[in-house]
Amino acid sequence: MKEEQVPFESLIFAGITFKVINRHEAHTIIGDLTDFSGNKIYNVFEDTWRFPDYEENPVFLLAEEDAEMDSFEMGFNTEEHQDIFILGFIFKKNLKVEKYISSFDTDNSPALIVLGETTTVNINLFGSVHYLGGGLRCDVLAGEYNHGELFVKGDVRAWLIYTDDMLMHFERFTDVQAIISSNRPDILICSNVTDVDGSVISVENYFPSTHKLSDIVNDAFIESSFNTEILGNNYLEVFKDGLSILDYDKKERYMYTNFREQFVNMVDTLSETQELKENGKIVRHISGTTYSFIPFDYEGKKYSQISEEISNGFNIRMRALWCHDDQEIMLILEYLYDDGNPKYQWMNDETAPGIELFCVKHTALKTFEILTNEAPDEEEDTEDDEYDNSFTLDEFAAQFGDYELPDDLVKLYRFEKKYGSETYSECFGLRIIDDKTGIKTWSEEEEFYNSFIEFAGANGSGSSYAYWLIDDDLNNCPIVVFGDEGGIHVVAENIRRLIHLLTFDTEISVDFDYAYFYKDEEYYEENENKEIFLEWVKEEFNLNAIESSEETDEIVDQAKKKYKKKLNDFLVKFGIETGEEDDDE
């Protein structure tokens, strides 16, 4: 790439005078920064949404000395200089911000790169890959959305680390009170373990949540989404004022001061349940995670164990054990091989310090809640089901009204009921979506929103699959995807074609112009039930597994040739724009 010229030598942003540098100069500073596996993090010449070369006057802003600010909201330009495009802020030394640090937008933001220590009250990141190379001190670190990623090297001291679908990597937790992933394990921590040859190696592991938000955050800032506690948008105003969203009066909860009494009561309650007396154990399988209460004898002593095991490629097991004879509690966090045997573990009693054991206490309380809920009703022919959906087939069918479910969809429901949502194809799961809320954001005209029936989640960012109701028989209705960031696209001619697409085990990517499947082999992790799903698809439909993006394109293109123009004409009726790709067809 030809070296770009900078429009001027310096620029004032948030009260700091930065040196203006081009991407070639930035490369000499950040080009060799690596993740915890030795892979380089930044390629400023890659021409992606992170570091595009189509913007005029792209620059990095460089602070060569310690920087102190009141607040730091990253933006792509300034009021004085609207004609530049800031790719990232680089701080060679320490960064101290009195109130808060924030990215620009969840979709896209300049990168924050600090080589020294970062200190602030609140820090809210998203929209790019950020790097804090000299440690972090804050009250709250919050990360949002899967367009962002964070690497932190050095000591981390924080009351709360919270992520909602954003990946975070940490070298070590020096003094961290609570870690919360609102949707899935999105926080990774390096651990020093002993290899088989006796050498000490550093490995990166997913770290489970240690608390619920309501254990440490003021209730006014918490919302519920799909039975999960998340931060509501109102916390941003508090961040801007440099105030805390934490509730220090909840110390009893976030410090687990009464855990021993709680745990003994949980064991006593579960031991008296009818389900335990009939089955000898209590087990729930939910979306690839197993929650259980199991009494057992070991070396002449009686134990009761409450545990959670997260599969789906994470292979994490957390166990809390009560020894009835010694009146002792043992907490165990384990990382497992694929065969279920432990790779390494943390084990101690309930009084031992360390955030590793907080996640075990959290799982004991969460598992107790799940196990004391009423057991799901069994349906015909599901006696041997290992997994169970949270809704019956009749409940799933109710959202289809007078339309009869295609046999292929019923078969898929029964497969998912046995093996679990999102366990056989990345981020895909059948859903009950009967309120039309999402569809109505496109048009509130009844003719429009009643022309679709959403029935499945399509990817991890909120897109959904729906039938387009152009026939009384759903077998003759195409499947479309509603993009969470724009775009309504035909994906498959029918449900069987969609099932075939699912064998690629990759979530669909949806933007305004395109919907497509792409697998990045470097980061791909096979779903735990993929092979079972492939065998099932072959047996039920005589379809071989899809092994390339080109094969998925063929299926999508066939559907587009048949239905896309008709769909475009329908969307235009309601003032909905179609993408450039669609207009060219």
LUMBAVO-112817 format. One record per residue (C-alpha): residue number from 1; chain; x, y, z. Coordinates in steps of 0.1 Angstrom, whole numbers, always signed. Example, Ala and Ser with C-alpha at 12.3 -4.5 7.8 and 13.67 -1.06 7.14 Angstrom:
REM residues 2
 miro tido     u     v     w
    1    A  +123   -45   +78
    2    A  +137   -11   +71
//
This chain:
REM residues 585
 miro tido     u     v     w
    1    A    +0    +0    +0
    2    A   +13   +35    -9
    3    A   +22   +54   +22
    4    A    -6   +79   +31
    5    A    +1  +115   +39
    6    A   -12  +130   +71
    7    A   -32  +163   +68
    8    A   -15  +180   +97
    9    A   +11  +172  +124
   10    A   -10  +174  +156
   11    A   -47  +174  +168
   12    A   -64  +182  +201
   13    A   -89  +155  +212
   14    A  -105  +154  +247
   15    A   -80  +180  +259
   16    A   -49  +161  +248
   17    A   -26  +171  +220
   18    A   -20  +140  +199
   19    A    +6  +135  +172
   20    A   -12  +126  +139
   21    A    +4   +96  +122
   22    A    -4   +74   +92
   23    A   -10   +37   +92
   24    A   +26   +29   +82
   25    A   +39   +48  +113
   26    A   +12   +31  +134
   27    A   +24    -3  +121
   28    A   +59    +3  +136
   29    A   +43    +8  +170
   30    A   +15   -18  +171
   31    A   +23   -42  +143
   32    A   +41   -67  +166
   33    A   +15   -67  +194
   34    A    +4  -103  +200
   35    A   -24  -122  +217
   36    A   -18  -149  +243
   37    A   -10  -175  +217
   38    A   +17  -154  +200
   39    A    -5  -143  +171
   40    A    -3  -107  +159
   41    A   -34   -87  +168
   42    A   -32   -58  +144
   43    A   -27   -56  +106
   44    A   -34   -19   +98
   45    A   -32   -27   +61
   46    A   -59   -53   +61
   47    A   -87   -30   +46
   48    A  -116   -43   +66
   49    A  -142   -25   +86
   50    A  -116   -21  +114
   51    A   -90    -3   +93
   52    A  -107    +7   +60
   53    A   -87   +23   +32
   54    A  -118   +38   +15
   55    A  -121   +67   +40
   56    A  -105  +100   +32
   57    A   -76  +111   +54
   58    A   -74   +80   +76
   59    A   -51   +86  +106
   60    A   -40   +73  +140
   61    A   -36   +97  +169
   62    A    -6   +91  +191
   63    A    +1  +102  +226
   64    A   +38   +97  +234
   65    A   +37  +107  +271
   66    A   +14   +99  +300
   67    A   -21  +112  +293
   68    A   -48  +124  +317
   69    A   -83  +134  +308
   70    A  -117  +141  +324
   71    A  -137  +118  +300
   72    A  -127  +100  +268
   73    A  -153   +92  +242
   74    A  -136   +79  +211
   75    A  -149   +93  +178
   76    A  -138   +92  +141
   77    A  -133  +129  +139
   78    A  -137  +162  +157
   79    A  -159  +192  +152
   80    A  -129  +212  +141
   81    A  -117  +185  +117
   82    A  -147  +167  +101
   83    A  -126  +156   +71
   84    A  -104  +131   +89
   85    A  -111   +94   +98
   86    A   -95   +83  +131
   87    A   -86   +46  +129
   88    A   -73   +43  +164
   89    A   -59   +61  +195
   90    A   -24   +49  +206
   91    A   -10   +58  +240
   92    A   +27   +48  +244
   93    A   +26   +53  +281
   94    A    -1   +55  +308
   95    A   -37   +66  +303
   96    A   -57   +80  +333
   97    A   -93   +92  +328
   98    A  -112  +106  +357
   99    A  -148   +96  +347
  100    A  -151   +71  +319
  101    A  -137   +57  +286
  102    A  -161   +47  +258
  103    A  -160   +35  +222
  104    A  -179   +52  +195
  105    A  -205   +27  +183
  106    A  -212   -11  +188
  107    A  -208   -17  +151
  108    A  -176    +3  +145
  109    A  -152   +24  +165
  110    A  -117   +36  +165
  111    A   -94   +11  +183
  112    A   -81   +19  +218
  113    A   -44    +9  +222
  114    A   -26   +16  +255
  115    A    +9    +3  +260
  116    A   +11   +15  +296
  117    A   -15   +12  +325
  118    A   -51   +23  +320
  119    A   -69   +38  +350
  120    A  -105   +51  +351
  121    A  -138   +46  +370
  122    A  -158   +30  +342
  123    A  -147   +17  +308
  124    A  -172    +7  +281
  125    A  -157    -9  +249
  126    A  -171   -24  +217
  127    A  -168   -19  +179
  128    A  -131   -27  +173
  129    A  -102   -47  +187
  130    A   -88   -29  +217
  131    A   -55   -36  +236
  132    A   -45   -25  +271
  133    A    -9   -36  +275
  134    A    +0   -24  +309
  135    A   -29   -35  +330
  136    A   -62   -20  +340
  137    A   -76    -3  +371
  138    A  -114    +5  +372
  139    A  -146    +0  +390
  140    A  -165   -15  +360
  141    A  -153   -28  +326
  142    A  -182   -35  +302
  143    A  -180   -49  +268
  144    A  -209   -51  +242
  145    A  -216   -69  +210
  146    A  -196   -93  +188
  147    A  -180   -65  +167
  148    A  -156   -59  +196
  149    A  -127   -77  +212
  150    A  -104   -68  +240
  151    A   -69   -80  +251
  152    A   -56   -69  +285
  153    A   -20   -77  +296
  154    A    -7   -71  +331
  155    A   -26   -68  +363
  156    A   -64   -63  +363
  157    A   -80   -47  +393
  158    A  -118   -42  +389
  159    A  -150   -46  +409
  160    A  -169   -59  +379
  161    A  -160   -73  +344
  162    A  -192   -76  +323
  163    A  -196   -88  +287
  164    A  -227   -91  +266
  165    A  -215  -111  +235
  166    A  -180   -95  +233
  167    A  -148  -116  +236
  168    A  -123  -105  +263
  169    A   -88  -119  +269
  170    A   -69  -113  +302
  171    A   -34  -122  +313
  172    A   -43  -123  +350
  173    A   -69  -111  +376
  174    A   -50   -94  +404
  175    A   -80   -81  +423
  176    A  -113   -87  +406
  177    A  -146   -91  +425
  178    A  -171  -103  +399
  179    A  -171  -116  +363
  180    A  -203  -119  +344
  181    A  -209  -132  +309
  182    A  -246  -124  +301
  183    A  -250  -148  +272
  184    A  -222  -173  +270
  185    A  -186  -178  +282
  186    A  -170  -148  +265
  187    A  -142  -141  +290
  188    A  -108  -159  +287
  189    A   -80  -159  +313
  190    A   -44  -172  +311
  191    A   -34  -198  +336
  192    A    +0  -213  +344
  193    A    -3  -251  +345
  194    A   +22  -280  +345
  195    A   +26  -298  +313
  196    A   +31  -336  +310
  197    A   +69  -332  +309
  198    A   +68  -311  +341
  199    A   +73  -277  +324
  200    A   +51  -248  +333
  201    A   +30  -235  +303
  202    A    +4  -207  +300
  203    A   -29  -216  +285
  204    A   -60  -196  +278
  205    A   -94  -208  +292
  206    A  -129  -196  +291
  207    A  -139  -184  +326
  208    A  -175  -188  +338
  209    A  -195  -162  +355
  210    A  -190  -157  +392
  211    A  -222  -138  +399
  212    A  -255  -125  +386
  213    A  -257   -88  +379
  214    A  -283   -85  +407
  215    A  -256   -97  +432
  216    A  -235   -66  +427
  217    A  -252   -40  +405
  218    A  -279   -16  +416
  219    A  -312   -30  +405
  220    A  -321    +2  +387
  221    A  -296    -6  +360
  222    A  -306   -42  +353
  223    A  -330   -55  +327
  224    A  -342   -90  +318
  225    A  -337  -105  +284
  226    A  -347  -141  +276
  227    A  -345  -149  +314
  228    A  -310  -134  +315
  229    A  -300  -103  +335
  230    A  -284   -77  +313
  231    A  -274   -40  +318
  232    A  -300   -16  +307
  233    A  -291   +14  +286
  234    A  -295   +38  +315
  235    A  -261   +29  +329
  236    A  -244   +50  +303
  237    A  -255   +82  +318
  238    A  -240   +72  +352
  239    A  -208   +62  +334
  240    A  -206   +97  +319
  241    A  -208  +113  +353
  242    A  -180   +91  +366
  243    A  -204   +75  +392
  244    A  -208   +38  +400
  245    A  -235   +14  +391
  246    A  -224   -10  +418
  247    A  -245   -15  +450
  248    A  -220   -19  +479
  249    A  -248   -27  +503
  250    A  -250   -61  +486
  251    A  -217   -72  +500
  252    A  -233  -102  +517
  253    A  -243  -115  +482
  254    A  -212  -106  +461
  255    A  -188  -119  +489
  256    A  -209  -150  +494
  257    A  -207  -145  +532
  258    A  -236  -169  +539
  259    A  -226  -196  +513
  260    A  -220  -224  +538
  261    A  -255  -220  +553
  262    A  -271  -217  +519
  263    A  -253  -247  +505
  264    A  -263  -270  +534
  265    A  -299  -259  +530
  266    A  -298  -266  +493
  267    A  -284  -301  +499
  268    A  -311  -308  +525
  269    A  -339  -295  +502
  270    A  -328  -315  +472
  271    A  -323  -346  +493
  272    A  -360  -346  +502
  273    A  -374  -343  +467
  274    A  -395  -370  +452
  275    A  -375  -369  +420
  276    A  -343  -378  +439
  277    A  -361  -406  +458
  278    A  -374  -421  +425
  279    A  -343  -417  +403
  280    A  -314  -415  +427
  281    A  -303  -382  +411
  282    A  -317  -350  +397
  283    A  -305  -339  +362
  284    A  -314  -312  +337
  285    A  -299  -308  +302
  286    A  -304  -273  +288
  287    A  -287  -262  +255
  288    A  -256  -283  +259
  289    A  -252  -277  +297
  290    A  -259  -303  +323
  291    A  -270  -294  +358
  292    A  -272  -321  +384
  293    A  -275  -331  +421
  294    A  -260  -365  +428
  295    A  -255  -382  +462
  296    A  -227  -408  +464
  297    A  -204  -427  +487
  298    A  -166  -424  +485
  299    A  -140  -442  +507
  300    A  -167  -449  +533
  301    A  -180  -414  +534
  302    A  -213  -399  +522
  303    A  -213  -370  +498
  304    A  -238  -348  +479
  305    A  -227  -329  +448
  306    A  -243  -300  +430
  307    A  -227  -294  +396
  308    A  -228  -277  +362
  309    A  -210  -290  +332
  310    A  -207  -267  +301
  311    A  -200  -286  +269
  312    A  -204  -269  +235
  313    A  -166  -269  +231
  314    A  -160  -252  +264
  315    A  -156  -284  +285
  316    A  -159  -268  +319
  317    A  -171  -285  +350
  318    A  -179  -269  +384
  319    A  -187  -290  +414
  320    A  -197  -282  +450
  321    A  -196  -312  +473
  322    A  -209  -316  +509
  323    A  -193  -344  +530
  324    A  -221  -354  +554
  325    A  -197  -371  +577
  326    A  -170  -344  +581
  327    A  -194  -315  +576
  328    A  -170  -300  +550
  329    A  -176  -283  +516
  330    A  -152  -288  +487
  331    A  -153  -265  +456
  332    A  -138  -277  +423
  333    A  -134  -259  +390
  334    A  -122  -283  +362
  335    A  -112  -279  +326
  336    A  -118  -312  +307
  337    A  -105  -331  +278
  338    A  -130  -341  +251
  339    A  -133  -376  +268
  340    A  -145  -359  +301
  341    A  -112  -364  +320
  342    A   -98  -334  +338
  343    A   -69  -314  +322
  344    A   -64  -293  +353
  345    A   -84  -280  +382
  346    A   -87  -256  +411
  347    A   -99  -272  +444
  348    A  -104  -259  +479
  349    A  -129  -254  +506
  350    A  -155  -226  +507
  351    A  -134  -203  +528
  352    A  -104  -201  +504
  353    A   -98  -169  +485
  354    A   -98  -167  +448
  355    A  -122  -157  +421
  356    A  -119  -192  +406
  357    A  -140  -205  +435
  358    A  -166  -178  +432
  359    A  -178  -192  +399
  360    A  -183  -226  +417
  361    A  -204  -209  +444
  362    A  -224  -191  +417
  363    A  -230  -224  +398
  364    A  -243  -241  +430
  365    A  -269  -214  +435
  366    A  -279  -213  +399
  367    A  -281  -251  +396
  368    A  -303  -253  +427
  369    A  -328  -228  +411
  370    A  -329  -249  +379
  371    A  -332  -282  +397
  372    A  -360  -270  +420
  373    A  -381  -258  +390
  374    A  -407  -283  +379
  375    A  -394  -310  +357
  376    A  -405  -306  +321
  377    A  -435  -325  +309
  378    A  -426  -356  +289
  379    A  -442  -361  +255
  380    A  -449  -392  +236
  381    A  -418  -408  +221
  382    A  -394  -386  +240
  383    A  -388  -410  +270
  384    A  -352  -414  +261
  385    A  -345  -378  +251
  386    A  -313  -367  +266
  387    A  -320  -330  +261
  388    A  -352  -311  +264
  389    A  -365  -279  +248
  390    A  -382  -254  +271
  391    A  -413  -257  +249
  392    A  -434  -285  +237
  393    A  -442  -293  +200
  394    A  -477  -280  +205
  395    A  -464  -247  +220
  396    A  -440  -244  +191
  397    A  -467  -251  +165
  398    A  -490  -225  +181
  399    A  -471  -196  +165
  400    A  -479  -210  +131
  401    A  -517  -205  +136
  402    A  -537  -224  +110
  403    A  -507  -235   +91
  404    A  -497  -271   +94
  405    A  -460  -277  +103
  406    A  -441  -294   +75
  407    A  -429  -329   +84
  408    A  -393  -319   +79
  409    A  -397  -291  +105
  410    A  -413  -315  +130
  411    A  -383  -339  +125
  412    A  -359  -311  +132
  413    A  -378  -301  +163
  414    A  -376  -337  +176
  415    A  -339  -338  +168
  416    A  -333  -306  +186
  417    A  -354  -316  +215
  418    A  -331  -346  +220
  419    A  -297  -329  +215
  420    A  -303  -293  +224
  421    A  -306  -259  +208
  422    A  -273  -245  +193
  423    A  -255  -278  +198
  424    A  -255  -291  +163
  425    A  -251  -260  +140
  426    A  -236  -228  +151
  427    A  -260  -204  +168
  428    A  -291  -221  +153
  429    A  -320  -229  +175
  430    A  -358  -232  +171
  431    A  -377  -205  +189
  432    A  -412  -193  +198
  433    A  -414  -158  +183
  434    A  -451  -150  +182
  435    A  -453  -113  +191
  436    A  -440  -100  +157
  437    A  -420   -73  +176
  438    A  -389   -77  +154
  439    A  -408   -78  +121
  440    A  -428   -47  +130
  441    A  -396   -27  +132
  442    A  -396   -30   +94
  443    A  -433   -21   +89
  444    A  -463   -19  +111
  445    A  -487   -26   +83
  446    A  -506   -57   +91
  447    A  -503   -71   +56
  448    A  -465   -70   +60
  449    A  -460   -85   +94
  450    A  -487  -112   +89
  451    A  -468  -124   +58
  452    A  -440  -139   +79
  453    A  -437  -164  +107
  454    A  -404  -163  +126
  455    A  -394  -197  +140
  456    A  -356  -199  +146
  457    A  -326  -179  +157
  458    A  -302  -175  +128
  459    A  -270  -162  +144
  460    A  -255  -149  +176
  461    A  -262  -113  +169
  462    A  -300  -115  +167
  463    A  -310  -124  +131
  464    A  -339  -147  +127
  465    A  -353  -172  +101
  466    A  -389  -169   +90
  467    A  -413  -185   +66
  468    A  -426  -161   +39
  469    A  -463  -170   +36
  470    A  -469  -171    -2
  471    A  -488  -204    -1
  472    A  -512  -222   +21
  473    A  -488  -251   +23
  474    A  -456  -242   +42
  475    A  -437  -268   +21
  476    A  -441  -243    -8
  477    A  -430  -213   +12
  478    A  -394  -201   +11
  479    A  -373  -193   +42
  480    A  -360  -158   +46
  481    A  -336  -143   +71
  482    A  -343  -110   +89
  483    A  -309   -94   +96
  484    A  -304   -78  +130
  485    A  -284   -50  +113
  486    A  -306   -46   +81
  487    A  -314   -67   +51
  488    A  -342   -92   +44
  489    A  -330  -120   +22
  490    A  -343  -153    +7
  491    A  -321  -181   +20
  492    A  -337  -214   +11
  493    A  -365  -227   -10
  494    A  -380  -247   +19
  495    A  -371  -261   +54
  496    A  -352  -291   +40
  497    A  -329  -268   +21
  498    A  -323  -249   +53
  499    A  -315  -281   +72
  500    A  -290  -289   +45
  501    A  -274  -254   +50
  502    A  -272  -262   +87
  503    A  -248  -291   +81
  504    A  -221  -265   +73
  505    A  -221  -257  +111
  506    A  -216  -220  +106
  507    A  -240  -191  +115
  508    A  -253  -170   +87
  509    A  -238  -135   +81
  510    A  -264  -109   +72
  511    A  -260   -73   +61
  512    A  -280   -49   +40
  513    A  -268   -63    +7
  514    A  -260   -99   +13
  515    A  -267  -130   +34
  516    A  -240  -157   +32
  517    A  -223  -184   +51
  518    A  -185  -182   +57
  519    A  -163  -204   +79
  520    A  -130  -191   +93
  521    A  -111  -223   +97
  522    A   -87  -206  +121
  523    A  -114  -200  +147
  524    A  -139  -227  +138
  525    A  -149  -250  +167
  526    A  -171  -279  +158
  527    A  -204  -281  +177
  528    A  -206  -310  +201
  529    A  -235  -328  +182
  530    A  -224  -319  +147
  531    A  -215  -355  +137
  532    A  -247  -369  +151
  533    A  -266  -342  +132
  534    A  -248  -350   +99
  535    A  -256  -387  +103
  536    A  -293  -378  +111
  537    A  -295  -356   +80
  538    A  -281  -383   +58
  539    A  -304  -409   +72
  540    A  -336  -388   +72
  541    A  -331  -368   +39
  542    A  -302  -386   +21
  543    A  -282  -353   +20
  544    A  -244  -352   +24
  545    A  -228  -326   +46
  546    A  -219  -293   +31
  547    A  -182  -287   +32
  548    A  -176  -254   +15
  549    A  -191  -219   +13
  550    A  -195  -224   -25
  551    A  -220  -252   -17
  552    A  -240  -229    +6
  553    A  -240  -202   -21
  554    A  -255  -227   -46
  555    A  -285  -233   -23
  556    A  -290  -197   -15
  557    A  -286  -187   -52
  558    A  -313  -212   -62
  559    A  -337  -197   -38
  560    A  -329  -162   -49
  561    A  -335  -170   -85
  562    A  -369  -184   -77
  563    A  -381  -159   -51
  564    A  -359  -128   -48
  565    A  -375  -106   -73
  566    A  -409  -114   -59
  567    A  -397  -106   -24
  568    A  -381   -73   -35
  569    A  -414   -63   -52
  570    A  -432   -71   -20
  571    A  -408   -52    +2
  572    A  -410   -21   -20
  573    A  -447   -20   -15
  574    A  -441   -11   +22
  575    A  -413   +14   +15
  576    A  -385   -11   +25
  577    A  -353    -6    +6
  578    A  -335   -35   -10
  579    A  -297   -39   -13
  580    A  -275   -31   -43
  581    A  -271   -68   -50
  582    A  -308   -72   -51
  583    A  -314   -42   -74
  584    A  -289   -56   -99
  585    A  -308   -89  -103
//
